[in-house]
């Protein structure tokens, strides 16, 4: 069956071509002209004249922008009796071929009301939000509070936004204090969760008025092994301050931040200082708080005692006496068990250090980062890395890396020194915290989990949305403005969406150290040093009918996606997210390509739905934010090392076994229900769970494809299903967990056995495979992978090239409500055999119809 002969009815002649993007139709009397928008030259514009002369003019037009016009004009309309070939893609004048979109830098409060959200392209104005933005700007850049009283500032603001009511100095001060309180809580929560120790540094500041100030700064290494610092307090000192007074001020600051343990180790204070201040701070509940501190000290002491004992025992002479055992014969070996446990731990502790010292030194180079080195080697040296975290977090100098308000030294300017102590501390501390956020907006590295590393050699996941242009816009040649507005709105929406889904704006980075044994090779997403996600605007001389009418998917559709041939590992050089907007003559196709090592189907459509929500509302807030916290097995992560030295050891490029025909089918909810009823009636087992709709449909397609392939009966056949692990883990992951968390299960049998049994039997094989996929089996696979690393190869997923289906009611399913869209890729002889299967064709129908929704 030839594709070219598929359409039997004659279609009306089309008068619209992409060439009309460069001409305007003008009718004078009974004559129709085509006027070039570049040089205003008049040419014949009648329907009988065709468009060849218009194309030729564009090739010669001197006033047209200099770019490859031949690419635009190379896409010829296919003749009715000619096969459809891949069409060339062109780009509109003035439109860049591709743009890289980064997350919008937007500061917003989590607790703000829904009617106060940041709004693009809207006339809505929020006085309260603008007032907080003004206060945040004053804090961040060190502007004087009195700037709001300046005449020039008031004139500037009124011209910029007449609705903004410039608030007085004291109101701005209150806004600054409000921001300080919220930011302080964030820092407090972060410090309370810190695993390592905090190192404190004290700086003395002064002012032109000879006032003295104490600046208390915390230095530490965070969970990602990055050196951090936070100003905790900025305290005004009395002119007669003494050493004891300084100690008391510092202790009050530590109490304020609940950093209690440091004080007890000072022999001048011990627990007495805690008892004194806690009785003043906590009143009637002071005894409970004091007991918490006391218990914490004992726990810390016991931990150090055990470590010290283990090290002493590890270095003891072989003749050291053993602890006495119990006289009870039943407990005779308890002493030995204790000895064995302690000496084993001591040997581990000592060997940790010995192993580190005995291994060759790391080569010196200018790019070496000691914190990155320890981050990678934490699993190898668990005890030593704890020591390294505390030691390396100690500042080497008491001089701040940058003075907060004076580049010349630690001198406070007269503007800040004239403020009240509370306001001064709020401005200085909050500025430090906001600058850290701004410098880092530092999205954390996005480390890949076991499931995501498994996908590195597989292809990007790609899906598209097809829309019709409004008929009136096409009829009146207004579609050019329509596309311009669409692209601009999509750019803004994507930039806002990436604020929530920021890993999609990153690139893969590989860190490797081949001289280590075993070699170090791990992949993660760098979210800070990447160009961003890619947005492409293209145009093609095709109609919606050209896309949806043919029985088989036209090869041109592959060009609607940016990463059609890419594997996930290519995310080192390619964007992890690419969106291509392909303009058709009467429609628009939006193709999404996202690395499968970043998203599974659930996360893919989570992002698309969030982007759609932002696009429609043009605001930052979304109804279901993603959960970006990573899942790693206990005792592992966030870095999972691969035992490779080069990607060639595990990356395989898929090559299709000859020509494949690609066809889409639609299975209605009614057909799915019939298959489910049939499968359950054919395979009844007393007391067993029912076979699901998806298992019934999967079994039906498995049998149909196997029959069409005409394999020998003795060959082994399998059906693989991708299972979402979010709800199967214990405790379960959030439904909004962002990433790839799928795992494959499969049913295996022979071709003969599969075809000899009925649908119910095949569906039951899949049901058992899914039912056996539990929390235990998920963790077992992860454990096996940690012991013996492997990467999925394309030949393991041929079924996904031969057969793939999706059931996303919100986005991909044309009608939703339980219907399913099915994509089948088969060699021509197998596809024709499938199409000749009356049972299969009775269940399915062609999926493609003219889109019911328009832009």
C-alpha positions in Angstrom: 0.0 0.0 0.0 1.5 3.3 -1.1 1.2 6.4 1.0 0.7 8.5 -2.1 -2.5 6.8 -3.1 -4.1 7.1 0.3 -6.4 10.1 -0.5 -9.1 9.3 -3.0 -11.1 12.5 -2.8 -9.9 15.6 -4.6 -9.2 18.4 -2.2 -9.9 22.0 -3.1 -6.9 24.0 -4.4 -5.1 25.8 -1.7 -4.3 29.5 -2.2 -2.2 30.0 0.9 1.5 29.6 1.0 4.3 30.7 3.3 5.3 33.1 0.5 2.3 35.2 1.4 4.1 36.1 4.7 6.1 38.5 2.5 3.2 39.9 0.3 -0.1 41.6 0.9 -3.1 41.0 -1.4 -4.5 44.3 -2.7 -7.6 44.3 -4.9 -8.2 47.3 -7.2 -11.3 47.1 -9.4 -11.4 43.5 -10.6 -7.6 43.1 -10.5 -5.8 41.4 -7.6 -2.2 42.4 -6.8 0.5 41.0 -4.6 2.5 43.9 -3.0 5.9 43.0 -1.6 6.1 44.2 2.0 9.9 44.8 1.6 10.0 46.9 -1.6 6.3 47.7 -2.3 6.6 46.2 -5.8 3.3 45.1 -7.3 3.0 41.7 -8.9 0.1 39.6 -10.1 -1.9 38.3 -7.1 -4.7 36.3 -8.8 -5.3 32.7 -7.8 -4.5 31.6 -11.4 -1.1 33.2 -11.3 0.3 30.8 -8.7 3.2 31.7 -6.5 6.3 30.9 -8.6 6.8 34.5 -9.7 6.4 35.6 -6.1 9.1 33.2 -5.0 11.4 34.4 -7.8 10.9 38.0 -6.7 11.8 37.2 -3.1 15.0 35.6 -4.4 15.9 38.9 -6.1 14.4 41.5 -3.7 17.3 43.7 -2.6 15.4 45.3 0.3 14.8 41.9 1.9 17.0 41.0 4.9 20.1 39.0 4.0 19.5 35.4 4.9 19.2 32.2 3.0 16.0 32.6 1.1 16.6 29.3 -0.7 15.9 27.5 2.5 12.5 29.2 2.7 11.6 28.4 -0.8 12.9 24.9 -1.1 9.9 23.4 0.5 7.7 22.6 -2.5 4.2 21.4 -2.1 4.0 17.8 -2.9 2.0 16.6 -5.9 -1.0 14.4 -5.2 0.7 11.4 -6.9 4.2 12.0 -5.4 5.4 10.5 -2.1 5.8 12.9 0.8 9.5 13.7 1.6 11.0 15.5 4.5 10.3 19.2 4.1 12.8 21.9 4.7 12.3 24.2 7.7 12.7 27.9 7.4 12.7 30.8 9.8 10.8 34.1 9.6 12.5 37.3 8.9 13.7 39.0 12.0 13.2 35.8 14.0 16.3 34.1 15.4 16.5 30.5 14.6 16.8 29.6 18.2 16.9 31.3 21.6 18.1 30.1 25.0 15.7 30.8 27.8 16.8 31.0 31.4 14.6 31.2 34.5 13.2 34.6 35.3 14.8 36.1 38.4 11.7 36.8 40.5 11.6 37.3 44.2 8.2 36.4 45.8 6.9 35.5 49.1 5.6 31.9 49.6 2.7 33.1 51.7 1.4 35.8 49.4 -2.3 35.7 48.4 -3.2 34.4 44.9 -4.5 37.8 43.9 -1.1 39.3 44.6 1.0 37.3 42.2 3.5 38.7 39.8 1.6 39.4 36.6 3.0 39.9 33.1 1.1 41.8 30.5 -1.6 42.8 32.9 -2.8 46.2 34.2 -3.2 44.9 37.7 -1.0 46.7 40.3 -0.1 45.6 43.8 1.0 48.4 46.2 2.1 46.1 49.0 4.3 44.0 46.7 5.9 47.0 45.1 6.5 48.4 48.6 8.3 45.3 49.6 10.3 45.2 46.4 11.4 48.8 47.1 12.5 47.8 50.6 14.4 44.8 49.2 16.2 47.0 46.7 17.3 49.4 49.4 18.6 46.5 51.5 20.3 44.7 48.7 22.2 47.8 47.3 22.8 49.7 50.5 20.7 52.7 49.5 19.8 55.2 52.3 16.3 54.8 53.7 15.7 58.5 53.1 16.0 58.1 49.3 12.2 57.7 49.2 12.0 61.4 50.3 14.1 62.6 47.4 12.2 64.7 44.9 14.0 63.1 41.9 13.1 59.6 43.1 9.4 60.6 43.5 9.2 62.0 40.0 10.9 58.9 38.5 8.5 56.6 40.3 5.4 58.6 39.4 6.4 58.6 35.7 7.2 54.9 35.9 4.0 53.8 37.7 1.5 56.5 38.6 -0.5 54.1 40.8 2.4 53.6 43.2 2.0 55.6 46.4 5.6 56.6 47.5 5.7 55.7 51.2 7.5 57.7 53.9 10.9 56.8 55.4 9.5 55.1 58.5 7.1 52.9 56.5 10.1 51.6 54.4 11.9 50.9 57.6 9.0 48.7 58.8 9.0 46.9 55.5 12.8 46.2 55.9 12.2 44.8 59.4 9.5 42.5 58.0 11.8 41.2 55.4 14.5 40.7 58.0 12.2 38.6 60.1 11.3 36.3 57.3 14.9 35.9 56.0 16.2 35.3 59.5 13.7 32.4 59.9 15.0 30.9 56.6 18.7 31.1 57.9 17.6 29.6 61.2 15.9 26.7 59.6 18.9 26.1 57.4 21.4 26.1 60.3 19.2 23.8 62.3 19.4 21.1 59.6 23.1 21.5 59.0 25.0 18.2 59.4 28.5 19.6 60.1 29.7 22.1 62.7 29.5 25.9 62.5 32.7 28.0 62.8 32.3 31.4 64.2 34.3 34.5 63.4 34.1 37.9 65.2 35.0 41.2 63.5 35.1 44.6 65.1 33.7 47.5 63.1 33.8 51.2 63.8 32.2 54.4 62.4 33.3 58.0 61.8 31.6 58.8 65.1 34.0 56.4 66.9 31.2 53.9 67.7 32.2 50.2 67.9 30.3 47.3 66.5 30.6 43.5 66.7 29.9 41.5 63.6 29.4 37.7 64.3 29.7 35.5 61.2 29.1 31.8 60.8 31.3 29.8 58.4 30.4 26.3 57.4 30.3 23.7 54.7 26.9 22.8 53.4 25.6 19.4 52.4 26.9 20.0 48.8 30.4 20.7 50.1 30.4 24.4 49.4 32.0 26.9 51.8 29.3 29.3 53.0 29.2 32.2 55.4 26.3 34.1 57.0 26.4 37.2 59.1 24.4 36.3 62.2 24.4 39.5 64.2 25.7 43.1 64.0 25.7 44.5 67.5 26.3 48.0 68.7 28.8 48.0 71.6 29.0 50.3 74.6 32.0 52.6 74.5 33.3 51.0 77.7 33.1 47.4 76.5 35.5 44.9 78.0 36.6 41.4 77.1 34.0 39.9 79.5 31.3 42.1 78.0 32.2 40.9 74.5 31.9 37.3 75.6 28.5 38.0 77.1 27.4 39.7 73.9 28.5 36.8 71.8 26.8 34.3 74.1 23.5 36.2 73.8 23.8 36.0 70.0 24.4 32.3 70.2 21.5 31.8 72.5 19.4 33.8 70.0 20.3 31.4 67.2 20.0 28.3 69.5 23.8 27.6 69.1 24.2 26.5 72.7 26.9 23.9 72.8 29.8 26.2 72.2 29.4 27.9 75.5 29.6 24.8 77.7 33.1 24.1 76.4 34.4 27.4 77.9 35.6 26.5 81.4 34.7 30.0 82.5 31.0 29.4 81.9 30.1 25.7 81.5 26.4 25.0 82.3 26.0 28.0 84.7 25.8 30.5 81.9 23.1 28.4 80.1 21.1 28.2 83.3 21.4 31.9 83.9 20.3 33.0 80.5 17.7 30.3 79.9 15.9 31.3 83.1 15.6 34.8 81.8 14.6 33.8 78.2 12.3 30.8 78.8 10.9 31.4 82.3 8.8 28.5 83.5 10.0 26.2 80.7 13.7 26.9 81.3 14.3 23.6 83.1 13.2 21.6 80.1 15.4 23.6 77.8 18.4 23.3 80.1 17.9 19.5 80.2 17.9 19.4 76.4 21.3 21.2 76.4 22.6 18.9 79.1 21.5 15.8 77.2 23.0 17.1 74.0 26.4 17.6 75.8 26.3 14.1 77.1 25.4 12.7 73.7 28.2 14.6 72.1 30.7 13.5 74.8 29.7 9.8 74.3 30.2 10.1 70.6 33.7 11.5 71.0 34.5 8.9 73.7 33.5 6.0 71.4 35.6 7.4 68.6 38.5 7.9 70.9 38.2 4.4 72.4 38.0 2.8 69.0 41.1 4.5 67.8 42.9 3.5 71.1 41.8 -0.1 70.7 42.8 -0.2 67.1 46.4 0.8 68.0 46.6 -1.5 71.1 49.1 -4.3 71.3 48.0 -7.8 70.5 48.6 -8.8 74.1 46.0 -6.4 75.5 43.6 -8.0 77.9 40.1 -8.8 76.8 36.9 -7.7 78.6 35.6 -10.3 81.0 32.8 -12.4 79.8 29.6 -13.3 81.7 29.6 -16.2 84.0 26.3 -17.4 82.5 27.1 -20.1 80.0 24.3 -18.9 77.8 26.0 -15.4 77.6 29.5 -16.8 77.4 30.1 -15.4 73.9 28.5 -12.0 74.6 31.8 -10.5 75.6 33.4 -11.9 72.4 30.6 -10.4 70.3 31.2 -7.0 71.9 35.0 -7.3 71.4 34.5 -8.4 67.8 32.1 -5.5 67.1 34.4 -2.9 68.7 37.6 -4.1 67.1 36.0 -4.4 63.7 34.9 -0.8 64.0 38.3 0.3 65.2 40.0 -1.4 62.3 37.5 0.4 60.0 38.3 3.7 61.5 42.0 3.2 61.4 41.9 1.8 57.9 39.9 4.8 56.8 42.9 7.1 57.7 45.5 4.6 56.6 43.9 4.1 53.2 43.8 7.8 52.7 47.5 8.4 53.6 48.8 5.4 51.7 47.1 6.2 48.4 49.1 8.4 45.9 48.7 12.2 46.2 46.3 13.9 43.8 48.1 15.7 41.0 48.5 19.4 41.5 46.6 21.6 39.0 45.0 25.0 39.0 41.5 23.6 38.7 41.6 21.5 41.8 38.8 22.1 44.2 39.4 20.5 47.6 35.7 20.6 48.6 34.6 19.0 45.4 37.2 16.3 46.0 35.8 15.5 49.5 32.3 15.6 48.2 33.1 12.9 45.7 35.1 10.8 48.2 32.7 11.0 51.2 31.5 7.4 50.6 35.1 6.2 50.5 36.2 8.0 53.6 33.1 8.4 55.8 34.9 9.2 59.1 37.6 11.3 57.6 35.1 13.3 55.5 33.3 14.3 58.8 36.6 15.6 60.1 37.4 17.3 56.8 34.0 19.1 56.8 34.6 20.6 60.2 38.3 21.5 59.7 37.9 23.0 56.2 34.9 25.0 57.3 37.2 27.1 59.6 37.9 30.5 58.1 41.6 31.2 57.5 41.3 34.9 58.2 39.0 37.0 60.4 38.9 39.7 57.6 35.7 39.4 55.6 36.0 38.6 51.9 34.1 41.8 51.2 33.0 44.6 53.5 29.3 45.0 53.7 29.1 48.7 53.3 32.6 50.1 52.7 35.0 48.7 50.2 37.9 50.4 52.0 37.6 48.5 55.2 35.4 47.6 58.2 34.1 51.1 58.7 30.4 51.8 58.9 29.2 54.9 56.9 27.5 57.7 58.7 24.2 56.9 57.0 24.1 53.4 58.7 25.6 54.5 62.0 22.8 57.0 62.5 20.1 54.3 62.5 18.7 52.5 65.5 20.6 49.4 66.6 17.8 47.1 65.6 17.4 48.6 62.1 21.1 48.7 61.6 21.4 45.0 62.4 18.4 44.2 60.2 19.8 46.0 57.2 23.3 44.6 57.4 22.3 41.0 58.1 19.5 40.9 55.5 21.8 42.4 52.9 24.3 39.6 53.5 21.5 37.0 53.2 19.9 38.4 50.1 23.3 38.9 48.4 24.1 35.2 49.0 20.7 34.2 47.5 21.3 36.5 44.5 24.9 35.4 43.9 23.8 31.8 44.2 20.4 32.1 42.9 22.5 29.4 42.9 20.4 26.5 42.0 21.9 23.5 43.6 23.5 20.8 41.4 20.8 18.3 40.4 22.3 14.9 41.1 21.0 12.0 39.1 19.4 9.0 40.8 19.8 5.3 39.9 16.8 5.4 37.6 18.1 8.5 35.8 21.6 7.1 35.3 20.1 4.0 33.8 18.6 6.1 31.0 21.8 7.9 29.8 22.0 5.8 26.6 18.3 6.1 25.7 16.6 8.7 23.6 15.0 12.0 24.6 11.3 11.8 25.3 9.3 13.8 22.8 5.7 14.8 22.5 3.9 17.5 20.6 0.7 19.6 20.6 -1.1 20.5 17.4 -3.3 23.6 17.2 -5.3 25.3 14.4 -4.8 29.0 13.6 -8.0 31.0 14.0 -9.6 31.0 10.5 -10.2 34.7 10.6 -6.5 35.4 11.2 -5.5 33.2 8.3 -8.2 34.7 6.0 -7.1 38.3 6.8 -3.3 37.6 6.8 -3.1 38.4 10.5 -1.4 35.1 11.3 2.1 36.8 11.3 1.1 39.1 14.2 -0.5 36.0 15.8 2.7 34.1 15.7 4.8 37.0 16.9 2.5 37.4 20.0 2.5 33.6 20.5 6.3 33.4 20.6 6.8 36.4 22.9 4.1 35.1 25.3 5.7 31.6 25.2 9.1 33.0 25.9 7.9 34.8 29.0 5.9 31.8 30.1 8.8 29.4 29.7 11.1 31.8 31.6 8.7 31.8 34.5 8.1 28.0 34.4 11.9 27.5 34.6 11.8 29.3 38.0 10.0 26.2 39.3 11.6 23.6 37.0 15.1 25.0 37.0 17.0 21.7 36.3 15.5 21.8 32.8 17.6 25.0 32.1 20.8 23.2 32.9 23.3 20.9 31.2 24.9 17.6 32.1 28.4 17.8 33.5 30.7 14.9 34.1 33.5 14.8 36.7 36.1 12.2 36.1 39.3 11.2 37.8 40.9 8.3 35.9 43.9 7.9 38.1 41.7 6.8 41.1 41.0 3.2 41.8 38.2 2.7 41.1 38.0 5.6 38.6 35.7 8.5 39.5 33.0 9.2 36.9 29.7 10.8 37.9 27.2 12.9 36.0 25.0 15.7 37.4 23.1 18.7 36.1 24.8 22.1 36.4 22.0 24.5 36.8 24.1 27.7 37.0 26.6 27.7 34.1 24.3 26.8 31.2 22.8 28.8 28.4 19.3 27.7 29.3 16.5 25.8 27.6 16.1 26.3 23.9 13.1 27.8 22.1 13.0 27.5 18.3 10.6 29.2 15.9 10.3 27.5 12.5 8.0 27.5 9.6 7.1 24.8 7.0 5.0 24.8 3.9 2.5 22.2 5.1 -1.1 22.3 6.3 -2.7 20.4 9.2 -4.2 18.1 6.6 -0.8 17.2 5.3 0.1 16.1 8.9 -3.0 14.3 10.0 -4.5 12.9 6.8 -1.9 10.3 5.7 -2.3 6.8 7.2 1.4 6.8 8.3 3.0 9.6 10.1 4.9 11.8 7.5 8.6 11.8 7.8 8.5 15.6 8.0 7.0 15.3 11.5 10.4 14.2 12.8 11.7 17.6 11.9 9.2 19.2 14.3 11.4 18.1 17.2 14.8 19.5 17.9 16.4 16.3 19.5 14.9 13.6 17.3 18.1 11.5 17.1 19.7 12.5 20.4 20.4 10.2 23.4 20.2 11.5 26.9 23.9 11.6 27.4 24.0 14.3 24.7 22.7 16.6 27.3 26.3 17.6 28.0 26.2 19.7 24.8 22.5 19.9 24.0 19.8 21.6 26.0 18.0 19.2 28.4 14.7 21.0 27.3 14.0 22.2 23.8 10.7 23.5 22.5 10.2 23.9 18.8 7.3 26.0 17.6 6.7 25.0 13.9 4.3 27.2 12.0 2.1 25.4 9.5 0.1 27.2 6.8 -3.1 26.9 8.9 -1.8 25.7 12.3 1.0 25.5 14.8 2.8 22.4 16.1 4.7 22.7 19.5 7.2 19.9 19.9 8.7 19.2 23.3 12.0 17.4 23.6 13.2 16.6 27.2 16.0 14.4 28.4 14.6 11.1 29.7 17.4 11.2 32.3 15.6 14.2 33.9 11.9 13.3 33.4 9.6 10.3 33.1 6.1 10.6 31.6 4.6 11.9 34.9 7.2 14.7 35.2 7.0 15.5 31.5 3.3 16.3 31.6 3.7 17.9 35.0 6.0 20.5 33.3 3.8 20.9 30.2 0.7 21.4 32.3 2.5 24.0 34.5 3.7 25.8 31.4 0.2 25.8 30.1 -1.1 27.2 33.4 1.5 30.0 33.4 0.8 30.7 29.7 -2.9 31.2 30.3 -2.6 33.2 33.5 0.8 34.9 32.8 1.8 34.8 36.4 4.5 32.9 38.4 2.2 31.0 40.7 1.3 27.4 39.7 -1.2 25.1 41.4 1.2 22.2 41.8 4.9 23.1 42.2 7.4 20.3 41.6 9.2 18.6 44.4 12.9 18.8 43.5 14.3 16.9 46.5 16.2 13.9 45.2 15.6 10.3 46.3 18.6 8.2 47.0 18.9 4.8 48.8 19.9 4.9 52.4 23.6 5.4 52.9 24.2 6.5 49.3 24.1 9.7 47.3 23.8 12.4 46.3 26.8 11.3 44.1 26.6 7.9 42.5 29.9 7.0 40.9 30.0 5.0 37.7 32.8 2.6 37.1 33.7 4.0 33.7 36.4 6.3 32.3 34.7 7.3 29.1 31.2 7.5 27.7 32.1 5.2 24.8 32.1 2.4 27.4 28.3 2.6 27.9 26.7 4.8 25.2 25.2 3.1 22.2 23.5 4.8 19.3 20.3 3.2 18.2 20.0 2.4 14.5 16.6 1.3 13.3 16.7 -2.2 11.7 15.7 -1.0 8.2 12.8 1.1 7.2 10.0 1.5 9.7 6.4 2.6 9.2 5.0 4.8 11.9 1.3 4.9 12.6 -0.9 6.3 15.3 -4.1 4.7 16.5 -6.8 5.7 19.0 -8.5 3.3 21.3 -11.7 4.6 22.8 -12.7 4.2 26.4 -15.4 1.8 25.3 -12.9 -0.4 23.5 -10.6 -0.4 26.5 -13.5 -1.4 28.8 -14.4 -4.3 26.5 -10.8 -5.6 26.6 -10.8 -5.4 30.4 -14.1 -7.3 30.7 -12.9 -9.9 28.2 -9.5 -10.4 29.9 -11.1 -10.9 33.4 -13.8 -13.3 32.1 -11.2 -15.4 30.3 -8.9 -15.8 33.2 -10.8 -16.1 36.5 -8.9 -17.0 39.6 -10.9 -17.1 42.8 -9.7 -14.5 45.3 -7.3 -12.7 43.0 -7.2 -9.1 42.1 -8.8 -7.9 38.9 -6.8 -7.4 35.7 -6.6 -3.6 35.0 -7.5 -1.8 31.8 -3.9 -1.0 31.0 -2.8 -4.6 31.5 -5.6 -5.8 29.3 -4.8 -3.4 26.5 -1.0 -4.1 26.8 -1.7 -7.8 26.5 -3.9 -7.3 23.5 -1.2 -5.2 21.7 1.5 -7.6 22.8 -0.4 -10.5 21.1 -1.3 -8.5 18.0 2.3 -7.3 17.5 3.8 -10.7 18.0 1.3 -12.2 15.6 2.1 -9.6 13.0 5.9 -10.1 13.3 5.5 -13.8 12.4 8.3 -15.0 14.7 9.1 -18.7 15.0 7.1 -20.2 17.9 10.2 -21.3 19.9 11.5 -17.7 20.2 11.2 -15.9 23.5 9.0 -12.8 23.6 8.6 -10.3 26.4 6.4 -7.3 27.1 8.0 -4.5 29.2 6.0 -2.0 31.1 7.4 1.2 32.7 6.1 1.4 36.3 6.0 4.6 38.3 7.9 4.0 41.6 6.5 7.1 43.4 3.6 5.3 45.1 5.4 1.9 45.4 8.2 3.1 47.6 7.8 3.1 51.4 7.5 5.8 52.4 6.0 6.9 49.1 7.3 9.8 47.1 5.2 12.8 46.5 3.1 12.7 43.3 4.8 16.0 42.4 8.3 14.4 42.7 10.2 15.8 39.7 12.6 13.5 37.9 12.6 10.0 36.4 11.3 7.4 38.8 10.2 4.7 36.5 11.4 1.1 36.5 10.6 -1.6 33.9 8.9 -4.9 34.7 8.3 -7.6 32.1 6.4 -10.7 31.3 8.3 -13.4 29.4 7.1 -16.4 27.5 7.5 -18.0 24.1 5.8 -16.9 20.9 4.0 -20.1 20.6 2.7 -20.1 24.2 1.6 -16.5 23.9 -0.4 -17.0 20.7 -1.9 -20.3 21.8 -3.4 -18.8 25.0 -6.2 -16.3 25.2 -6.1 -12.6 26.1 -6.9 -13.3 29.7 -3.8 -15.5 30.1 -1.5 -12.9 28.6 -3.0 -10.1 30.7 -2.5 -12.2 33.8 1.2 -12.6 33.1 1.5 -8.8 33.0 -0.7 -8.5 36.1 1.7 -10.7 38.1 4.7 -8.8 36.9 3.1 -5.5 38.0 1.9 -7.0 41.3 5.3 -8.3 42.2 6.8 -4.8 41.7 6.8 -3.7 45.4 8.9 -1.5 47.6 11.2 -4.5 48.2 11.7 -5.3 44.5 12.4 -1.6 43.8 15.0 -1.4 46.5 16.5 -4.8 45.4 17.1 -3.5 41.9 18.7 -0.4 43.3 20.9 -2.5 45.5 21.9 -4.7 42.6 22.8 -1.6 40.6 25.0 -0.2 43.3 26.9 -3.5 43.4 27.1 -4.0 39.6 26.5 -0.8 37.6 24.9 -1.0 34.2 23.2 1.3 31.8 20.1 0.5 29.7 21.0 0.0 26.1 18.7 0.8 23.1 18.5 -2.9 22.1 17.0 -3.6 25.4 14.2 -1.2 24.6 13.3 -2.2 21.0 9.8 -2.7 22.2 9.7 1.1 22.8 10.7 1.7 19.2 8.3 -0.9 17.9 5.5 -0.1 20.3 4.8 2.8 22.5 1.6 4.2 24.0 0.6 7.0 26.4 -2.4 7.6 28.6 -2.3 11.1 29.9 -5.8 12.3 30.1 -4.9 15.9 30.6 -2.7 16.4 27.6 -2.0 13.6 25.3 -5.2 11.7 25.1 -7.4 13.3 22.5 -10.7 12.9 24.4 -9.5 11.7 27.8 -11.8 9.7 30.1 -9.9 6.5 29.7 -9.1 6.6 26.0 -5.6 5.8 24.9 -3.4 7.0 22.0 -1.2 4.3 20.5 1.9 4.7 18.4 3.2 1.7 16.5 6.5 1.5 14.6 7.0 -1.6 12.5 8.8 -2.8 9.3 6.4 -2.5 6.3 5.6 -6.2 6.0 4.7 -6.4 9.7 2.7 -3.2 9.6 0.6 -4.5 6.7 0.1 -7.8 8.6 -1.1 -5.8 11.6 -3.5 -3.8 9.5 -4.9 -7.0 8.1 -5.7 -8.3 11.6 -9.4 -7.8 11.8 -9.5 -8.3 15.5 -6.9 -5.6 16.1 -8.5 -3.1 13.6 -11.9 -3.6 15.2 -10.5 -2.2 18.5 -8.5 0.7 17.1 -9.2 3.7 14.9 -7.0 6.4 13.3 -6.1 8.9 16.0 -5.5 11.9 13.8 -8.4 14.3 13.3 -8.4 18.0 12.7 -7.6 19.7 16.1 -10.7 20.8 17.9 -8.9 23.7 19.7 -7.2 26.7 18.2 -4.7 29.2 19.4 
